[in-house]
Amino acid sequence: MKKTILSIIAFFLFITIQLNATIEAGSPTIFCSVNSLSDFKYTVGSGPSVEQAFTISAENLTSNLVVTAPTNYEISPLLGTSFISMNNITIAHSAGIVSDIVLYVRLKQGLSANSYIGNISSTSVGATTKNIVLSGNVMNPPSISTSVTSITGLFNFYNIGQSVIKSFVVSGTDLKSGIIITPPYNFEISTTGSSFTNSAITLPFSGSTFSPTTIYVRLNPSIYPSYNYTGNLSISTVGAVTKTVTLEGRSSYKPSITTSKSAISGLNYFASSGPSAEQLFTLNGNDMMDVMVVTAPTNFEISKTGGSSFVGQSSLTFNATNYMLGTTTVYVRLKAGLTANSYSGNLTCESSNATTKTIALSGIVSNKPVLNVTGSPVSGLNYNLNNGPSVDKSFTVSGSSLSSLVFVYAPANFEISTTSGSAFSATNAIILPQSGGNVGQTTIYVRLKAGLNVGNYNENVIVASTGATNQTVSLSGMVIDQFGLTVSETAFTGLDYLSGSGPSADKLFTVSGNSINSIVIITAPTNFELSTYSGASFQGSNQLILQPVYGVIYTKSIFVRLKSELQVGTYTGNITVSTAGYATKSLSLTGKVSTPVVLTPESAYYEPRNNGTLTFSNNWLFSRNIGNYVNLNDQLGAEQMVRSMTVRNGKMLFCNRSNGNQIVSVDGVTGIRNTLTLANNVFTYIDRNKTYTADSVYSAVTPCNDIKVDNSGNVLVGNMITNGTLHYQIWKIDMATGNGSVLIDQKDLDILFPGRLIRFDYFNVSGNVNDSAFIYAVCTSLNSVREMYRWTITNGVASPRPEIIPLDKAQDPAFGSSIMVCPIDNENFYFDGDKTYPFKYNIRTGINDSFKNYSAIVDSVTMPGRFWKMSQNINGIKEFKIGDETFLIVAATNNSFTSLYPSSTFRIFKYPKNNNDIGKLQCLWSFPQAGMGNGVQYYRAAIPEVEVNGDKATIYVYYGENGYGVYELTSKPDGTYTNVEELTDKITLHIAENNIVSNKMLERIEVYSLTGQLLRSAVNTMSVQKPGIQGVYIVKMNNGSGVQQSQKIVIR
């Protein structure tokens, strides 16, 4: 081979190689330094591959040498950054010679993951093609996967040195190296669930694919509580995007659950009358990691609310707030519909990692006790006057499924015994013991008592046993005066009047007789008079004569009254009814002529409201501030002993326990007081003695604490109890005699409703207690659950136990003490406690309206320029209507002495028409403007009551220890009222010597008593003679030009 000289000229897209040589002739041959090149690789998105070199040469060529790259590869004569991507390179020969030339090849960029194989071909005419086999791979990048991106709830329990362990799974593909897992500070990791470390862990490389591997994580158990911790755990490997798992934990103590009770028993009821009464317990959770689940055992059910809102469920879930569950009440009861049996089971309280708490529940479903009586009614228990008692007759009593003794109670005028003809008693109940729950048929004998007056007697024996429906036996008997006179009454009292306004009202009695052979003479005592006519037709006489017809005096009505024009004093005497041959009958009389009470009105003037359609004024007021309610003689009773007031037929009724149990009546017009002493048996009850051997009579605690009138005028009085072991009583009072009949005698409240701190101060009533009604009392114990107790009256009989109505949705945290309830209807009520402003509450939906955010708690209208805020710690509220207008009176300010507002006042508001939203109330007046005083009281009572007649409401108010009075509100929405303050010719009055004097000439002036009696009048004058007796009077005036005016005036 001859020597060759090569010169190479490179261009951008081709290479020309010029050869100047002398070559001997031979076969064209191509030489390559390698037969194959492999391991061309890169990851998706990061090509091209690293280039590799090969050397090529040739001899005896007759044409150029062409080097061609396969698809997906590229070649270049230059290296690295100078690489020129070419698909083929043409090399010129020189005298048939191509000396060794180094070329470079690489896998193209932008390829997808795959394997790529091809041949670099080197060709020239006449030469055998030389191939270099290429192989390479485009790979996916390394990838790490985790089963989660965050882990929460990594609690540690410092007090026991433990932590909650949680885990996740890590895996990888296309890896090039091992996986490194690095925990954040305060967290630890492990591959085994033990031997935790805060240092990084390397999972060794075992191939490009890393099988799923579990990693455990926890919060360092030694971190002191109570703090929250977060951090990112990192998972990394060469070439892969680092993964993070967010960790959240809290250093804490071990979750704990506490319950107020470990056992609840007494969840009992009688078959077919379930469910049982609910009982309650409270639970708390500390350091909670999760919800708390309370699960009832079989046959029991639980609820977050009690009473009528109880919703029975088998389990309840409670969410924690900031890892804590505050004191939470749960109600539990035995399910309805169970058969007679004993039931028990464990209620569980559970939360993650807390020790489960259990409460043992037990209850009994018993067959309902049944009492049976036969032989009712018993009639014909009669005897002749002075020849009693009657013969005895009998009825029988039996019982089954009983749990206690059977008591048989005699009514007032009959007596009972288990032996015919002996051992009769009218005061002691007959007690029948039960054996195995049964009382066999037992005969009870009954008779009409001796010593009774002539008349008919119809009463009931009551048969009672715990849990059983009371049974009654109707009794009827007569005391007969076979011959002679009968007078229907034996005594009259209350034949009274005020000095200067007699005679008294008349009263009625009847006279009848049999076998009468001569005239009957009826004679009145001195100072009294008789008539056979009433009212305006009364024709007074000292004596009346009745003529028998064939020996019979048919029933004749006779009226009696105290004569007029008597001096102040008390008058007594006896009416006598006599006829030949028979003993004289008598009827005792008592009457009184009283000095008129000096009634002092408040001196303040109340501006009319709403364009004069609403007017307000005071009739009279007794108060500490005025000075007429300071001395004991002025006051209604001893200090702290007169705690409530109601109104019936124009008379204010006050319950008073200053000297026994009394009702003090104050006439709303005259102010005259009368006292009714209640019968000795009122606020007493019969119960077994401590040895359970006999009945004893006990007195109910704190009697005569509250008084109410139902919708039909029945007067009710109630006592106060401070715990559930005491008898709570409501009595209906006969206002003529002071006798009472017990309506509610609720005992064993602590057994019926265990776990409650029960206290009842005040009650209220809706309906007619002789027929259908509800009695309400609010539990006012400061530490108790907020709830109202409601007794249902059906056919005049109270339910044996009250229904509990929870008040748990009320917004105020505590109602405070002495809570008063004012029913609007059966589901809506006003409540007022000493820690709340008054609010309205619906027992189904919860609180629905409140003074809390209402600007009218500040009165800026009664005294312009003054701002009087309402107080929370005095209770009293009353809603009423005049026509279609609705008004509200509330106890406004307490008895504290302050310059910010007058002490001891009330406030009257008006609702807009058809909108009873407290937020829309219009404040009308606060009264009295000067307040009543700052006498101390402990029972938080300021009572408003209202009677409405037409367009006028008479408002009666009593503020305990500070006074009472009467106001009038008139509503004339038709605009008939004339606002005299706006008239230029307004009439004013004053007293001058013995005259009432006007500032203008009057066409007519008239003076009336408060009862409406015309006392003085004059025409065409400026004055009229004043009445001779001190008091309050009404003066009506007409000036002849259309202005008519009425004004009250005080004569001193």
ABEGO torsion letter per residue (X at the ends): XBBBBBBBBBBAABBBBBBBBBBBBBBBBBBBABABBBGBBBBBGAOBBBBBBBBBBBBGBABBBBBBBBBGBBBBABBEAABBBBABBBBBBBGGBBBBBBBBBBBBBGBBBBBBBBBBBBBBBGBBBBBBBBBBBBBBBBBBBBABABBBGBBBBAAAGBBBBBBBBBBBBGBABBBBBBBBBGBBBBAAGBGBBABBBBBBBAEABBBBBBBBBBBBAABBOBBBBBBBBBBBBBGBBBBBBBBBBBBBBBBBBBBABABBBGBBBBBGAOBBBBBBBBBBBBGBABBBBBBBBBGBBBBABBEAABBBBABBBBBBBGGBBBBBBBBBBBBBGBBBEBBBEBBBBBBBGBBBBBBBBBBBBBBBBBBBBBGOBBBGBBBBBGAOBBBBBBBBBBBBGBABBBBBBBBAABBBBABBGBGBBAABBBBBBBBGGBBBBBBBBBBBBBGBBBEBBBBBBBBBBBGBBBBBBBBBBBBBBABEBBBABABBBGBBBBBGAOBBBBBBBBBBBBGBABBBBBBBBBGBBBBABBEAABBBBABBBBBBBGGBBBBBBBBBBBBBGBBBEBBBEBBBBBBBGBBBBBBBBBBBBBBBBBBBBBABBBBBBGGGABBBBBABBBBAAAGABABAAABABBBGABABBBBBGGBBBBBBAABEBBBBBBBAAAGBBBBBBBBAABGBBBBBBAAGABBBBBBBBGBGABBBBBAAGBBBBBBBBABAABBBBBBBBBAAAGBBBBABBBBGAAAABBGBBBBBABBBBBEBAABBBBBBBBBABAABBBBBBBBBBBGGBBBABBBBBBAAABABABAEBGBBBBBABAABBBBBBAABBBBBBBAAAEBABBAAABAAABBAAABBGBBBBBBAABBEBBBBBBEABBBBBBBABBABBBAABBBGBBBBBBBBBGBBBAAABBBABBOBAAEAEABBBAAGBBBBBBBBBEABBBBBBBBBGAEBBBBBBBBBAAGABBBAAABAABBBBBBBEABBBBABBBABBBBBBAAGBBABBBBGBABBBBBABBEBBBBBBBAGAGBBBBBBBBBX
